[in-house]
Amino acid sequence: MSESVEQRTRRLVAEVFGLPLESVTRATSHETVEEWDSINVLNLLMAVESEFDVVISPEEAANFMSVEKILAVLATKGVQ
């Protein structure tokens, strides 16, 4: 069975921020991860664009503040 969008997003967040996958939840955010800075958000943005074959605008990228919000941006792109 293939990974869900949420599982794939959590995996990307874990990889970019160097976190154990099991510690990444929908609530994981810039407030809970010290490494969640502008450089790593850019890395995450590129990883998400590549993984889901989407283009994220700068306005949408500004919402990349938590796993939950990244999933919301992906939903607006029709990624389910």
Kinemage of the C-alpha trace (Angstrom):
@kinemage 1
@onewidth
@group {chain A} dominant
@subgroup {mainchain}
@vectorlist {calphas} color= white
{ca met a 1} P 0.000 0.000 0.000
{ca ser a 2} L 1.373 3.411 -0.907
{ca glu a 3} L 1.956 6.176 1.590
{ca ser a 4} L -0.763 8.747 2.186
{ca val a 5} L -0.146 12.439 1.527
{ca glu a 6} L 0.144 12.948 5.282
{ca gln a 7} L 2.695 10.136 5.648
{ca arg a 8} L 4.739 11.460 2.724
{ca thr a 9} L 4.659 15.001 4.139
{ca arg a 10} L 5.670 13.791 7.602
{ca arg a 11} L 8.550 11.828 6.026
{ca leu a 12} L 9.764 14.935 4.171
{ca val a 13} L 9.612 17.045 7.348
{ca ala a 14} L 11.551 14.360 9.222
{ca glu a 15} L 14.210 14.206 6.494
{ca val a 16} L 14.632 17.982 6.098
{ca phe a 17} L 14.763 18.730 9.812
{ca gly a 18} L 16.671 15.590 10.831
{ca leu a 19} L 13.904 14.297 13.081
{ca pro a 20} L 12.819 10.735 13.844
{ca leu a 21} L 9.747 10.030 11.698
{ca glu a 22} L 7.744 8.834 14.698
{ca ser a 23} L 8.163 12.261 16.346
{ca val a 24} L 6.595 14.139 13.414
{ca thr a 25} L 2.837 14.710 13.671
{ca arg a 26} L 0.312 17.080 12.116
{ca ala a 27} L 1.084 19.426 15.041
{ca thr a 28} L 4.833 19.553 14.329
{ca ser a 29} L 5.610 23.198 13.597
{ca his a 30} L 8.080 26.059 13.713
{ca glu a 31} L 7.181 26.337 17.404
{ca thr a 32} L 8.175 22.747 18.206
{ca val a 33} L 11.252 22.306 15.976
{ca glu a 34} L 14.301 24.465 16.651
{ca glu a 35} L 15.717 23.808 13.164
{ca trp a 36} L 12.524 25.150 11.488
{ca asp a 37} L 14.202 28.234 10.006
{ca ser a 38} L 14.029 30.017 6.662
{ca ile a 39} L 16.772 27.925 5.051
{ca asn a 40} L 15.182 24.632 6.056
{ca val a 41} L 11.748 25.879 4.971
{ca leu a 42} L 13.231 26.478 1.509
{ca asn a 43} L 14.657 22.946 1.564
{ca leu a 44} L 11.254 21.628 2.638
{ca leu a 45} L 9.508 23.654 -0.069
{ca met a 46} L 11.737 22.155 -2.761
{ca ala a 47} L 11.248 18.659 -1.351
{ca val a 48} L 7.448 19.079 -1.308
{ca glu a 49} L 7.402 20.436 -4.867
{ca ser a 50} L 9.486 17.500 -6.055
{ca glu a 51} L 7.586 14.830 -4.086
{ca phe a 52} L 4.115 15.981 -5.155
{ca asp a 53} L 4.944 17.532 -8.555
{ca val a 54} L 3.411 20.890 -7.629
{ca val a 55} L 4.550 24.505 -7.719
{ca ile a 56} L 4.257 26.430 -4.461
{ca ser a 57} L 3.960 30.221 -4.706
{ca pro a 58} L 5.826 32.512 -2.277
{ca glu a 59} L 2.482 33.349 -0.661
{ca glu a 60} L 1.728 29.668 -0.139
{ca ala a 61} L 5.263 29.012 1.104
{ca ala a 62} L 4.662 31.604 3.825
{ca asn a 63} L 2.105 29.128 5.231
{ca phe a 64} L 4.714 26.373 5.645
{ca met a 65} L 4.664 26.796 9.426
{ca ser a 66} L 3.434 23.316 10.420
{ca val a 67} L 2.706 19.906 8.956
{ca glu a 68} L -1.011 20.725 9.248
{ca lys a 69} L -0.614 23.930 7.216
{ca ile a 70} L 1.539 22.223 4.577
{ca leu a 71} L -1.213 19.631 4.145
{ca ala a 72} L -3.737 22.466 3.755
{ca val a 73} L -1.630 24.054 0.985
{ca leu a 74} L -1.328 20.682 -0.752
{ca ala a 75} L -5.109 20.225 -0.531
{ca thr a 76} L -5.593 23.516 -2.422
{ca lys a 77} L -3.389 22.007 -5.137
{ca gly a 78} L -5.632 18.950 -5.404
{ca val a 79} L -3.078 16.663 -3.734
{ca gln a 80} L -4.968 14.037 -1.754
